[in-house]
């Protein structure tokens, strides 16, 4: 692999991390000069990195205007949630069969730490929710599912900027995660699958009930 390709991928990785960590919000312009200076590179490889991120569906390049973090319509968000729901319900079913005790203990610990947080905010909730789902996917021990969800991770992460702030989403999600966790601990594949499907359907309903 050429040095130029490696460079643009490393730059794309840095920009991606900045977006997914919340440094740049959906719809916000990403300054090219900021990353050129920060990473000590010329503008050209940064522009090439933006093309990679555009292909991932993470940014939108507007000629004569700049590069912006992608935004989503409600219809697009519903599609993302439905696809995620199909993958995650299967992952939960597999995790109920395959997860080790240490993996289940880690998921429960992560869940309980957020439940007992005295002052949760939307950013912490977003991070908690994403990691909870990621831990279940990993516990499925299905590399195929993990690869599919990894490819969609950027869009799934961006979707949480919208769904996490839907009315009642935080309490609904915490309760639904608790049900999923119980099914996993009880080694109940069918129950885990149904619990995840209910969870993502609930997220869709809360999103559609939120104001524009």
C-alpha positions in Angstrom: 0.0 0.0 0.0 1.4 3.4 -1.0 2.3 6.1 1.5 -0.2 8.5 0.1 -3.1 6.0 0.6 -1.9 5.3 4.2 -1.7 9.0 4.8 -5.2 9.8 3.6 -6.6 6.9 5.6 -4.9 8.1 8.8 -6.3 11.6 8.2 -9.7 10.2 7.5 -9.5 8.3 10.8 -8.6 11.5 12.7 -11.5 13.4 11.1 -13.9 10.5 11.7 -12.9 10.4 15.4 -13.5 14.2 15.7 -17.0 13.8 14.2 -18.1 10.7 16.1 -16.8 12.2 19.4 -19.1 15.2 19.0 -16.5 17.8 18.1 -18.4 18.5 14.9 -22.2 18.2 14.9 -24.6 17.1 12.1 -24.8 20.0 9.6 -21.7 21.7 10.9 -18.9 22.8 8.5 -15.6 21.0 8.9 -12.7 23.4 8.3 -10.0 21.9 6.0 -7.3 24.2 7.3 -8.0 23.0 10.9 -6.9 19.5 10.1 -4.1 20.5 7.7 -2.5 22.5 10.6 -3.3 20.0 13.3 -1.9 17.0 11.4 0.9 19.0 9.8 0.0 18.1 6.2 -0.9 19.9 3.0 -4.6 20.5 2.1 -4.5 17.8 -0.7 -4.4 14.7 1.5 -7.1 16.2 3.7 -9.3 16.7 0.7 -8.7 13.0 -0.3 -9.6 12.0 3.3 -12.9 13.9 2.9 -13.7 11.8 -0.2 -13.3 8.6 1.9 -15.6 10.0 4.6 -18.2 11.0 1.9 -18.2 7.4 0.6 -18.9 6.3 4.2 -21.9 8.6 4.3 -20.4 10.6 7.1 -19.9 14.0 5.4 -21.3 15.9 2.4 -19.0 17.8 0.1 -20.7 21.0 -1.3 -18.8 22.6 -4.2 -17.7 26.2 -3.5 -19.0 25.9 0.0 -17.1 23.3 2.0 -17.5 19.9 3.8 -20.3 19.4 6.3 -21.2 16.6 8.7 -24.1 14.7 7.2 -27.6 15.4 8.4 -30.5 12.9 8.2 -34.2 13.2 7.5 -36.6 11.3 9.7 -37.2 8.8 6.9 -33.5 8.1 6.6 -33.2 7.7 10.4 -36.0 5.2 10.4 -34.3 3.2 7.7 -31.0 3.2 9.7 -32.9 2.1 12.9 -34.7 -0.7 11.0 -31.5 -2.1 9.4 -29.8 -1.8 12.8 -32.7 -3.6 14.4 -32.5 -6.5 12.0 -28.8 -6.9 12.6 -28.9 -6.3 16.4 -31.8 -8.7 17.0 -29.8 -11.5 15.3 -26.7 -10.5 17.3 -28.6 -10.6 20.5 -30.0 -14.0 19.7 -26.5 -15.3 19.0 -25.1 -13.5 22.1 -27.7 -15.3 24.3 -26.2 -18.6 23.1 -22.5 -17.7 22.8 -21.6 -14.9 25.3 -19.2 -15.8 28.0 -19.9 -15.0 31.6 -17.2 -12.3 31.6 -18.8 -10.7 28.5 -22.3 -10.7 30.2 -20.8 -9.3 33.4 -19.1 -6.5 31.4 -22.4 -5.6 29.7 -24.3 -5.6 33.0 -21.6 -3.5 34.7 -21.7 -0.9 31.8 -25.5 -0.8 32.0 -25.6 -0.4 35.8 -23.0 2.3 35.8 -25.2 4.5 33.6 -28.4 3.6 35.4 -26.8 4.7 38.7 -25.3 7.9 37.2 -26.8 10.8 39.3 -26.7 13.3 36.5 -26.8 11.7 33.0 -26.7 14.0 30.0 -27.4 13.3 26.4 -23.8 12.9 25.4 -23.1 10.3 28.1 -26.4 8.6 27.2 -25.4 8.5 23.5 -22.0 6.9 24.4 -23.6 4.4 26.8 -26.2 3.4 24.2 -23.7 2.9 21.4 -21.3 0.8 23.6 -24.2 -1.3 25.0 -25.1 -2.3 21.5 -21.5 -2.8 20.5 -20.8 -5.1 23.4 -23.8 -7.2 22.4 -22.6 -7.4 18.8 -19.1 -8.5 20.0 -20.7 -11.1 22.3 -22.5 -12.6 19.4 -19.0 -13.8 18.3 -20.2 -13.6 14.7 -17.5 -11.9 12.6 -20.0 -11.5 9.7 -22.4 -9.5 11.8 -19.7 -7.5 13.5 -18.3 -6.5 10.0 -21.7 -5.4 8.8 -22.3 -3.3 11.9 -18.8 -1.9 11.8 -19.4 -0.7 8.2 -22.6 1.1 9.3 -21.1 2.4 12.6 -20.6 5.9 11.4 -24.2 6.4 10.3 -25.5 4.6 13.4 -23.4 6.9 15.6 -24.7 10.0 13.8 -28.3 8.8 14.0 -27.9 8.9 17.8 -27.6 12.7 17.7 -31.2 12.7 16.7 -32.7 9.7 18.5 -31.0 10.3 21.9 -32.8 13.6 22.3 -36.3 12.3 21.4 -38.8 12.8 24.2 -38.6 10.0 26.8 -35.9 8.1 24.8 -33.5 8.0 27.7 -35.8 6.3 30.2 -37.4 4.1 27.6 -33.9 2.9 26.4 -32.7 2.2 29.9 -35.7 0.1 30.7 -35.5 -1.8 27.3 -31.8 -2.4 27.8 -32.6 -4.0 31.1 -35.0 -6.4 29.4 -32.4 -7.3 26.8 -29.8 -7.9 29.5 -32.1 -10.2 31.4 -32.7 -12.3 28.3 -29.0 -12.5 27.7 -28.3 -13.6 31.3 -31.1 -16.2 31.1 -29.6 -17.6 27.9 -32.9 -16.9 26.1 -32.2 -16.4 22.4 -35.8 -15.9 21.3 -36.5 -13.5 24.1 -33.3 -11.5 23.4 -34.2 -11.2 19.7 -37.8 -10.0 20.6 -36.5 -7.6 23.2 -34.1 -5.9 20.7 -36.8 -5.7 18.1 -39.1 -4.0 20.6 -36.2 -1.7 21.6 -35.5 -0.5 18.1 -39.3 -0.2 17.3 -39.6 1.9 20.4 -36.8 4.1 19.2 -38.5 4.6 15.9 -41.8 5.5 17.6 -40.1 8.0 19.9 -38.3 9.6 16.9 -41.6 9.9 15.0 -43.3 11.5 18.0 -40.6 14.1 18.4 -41.1 17.6 16.9 -39.4 18.5 13.6 
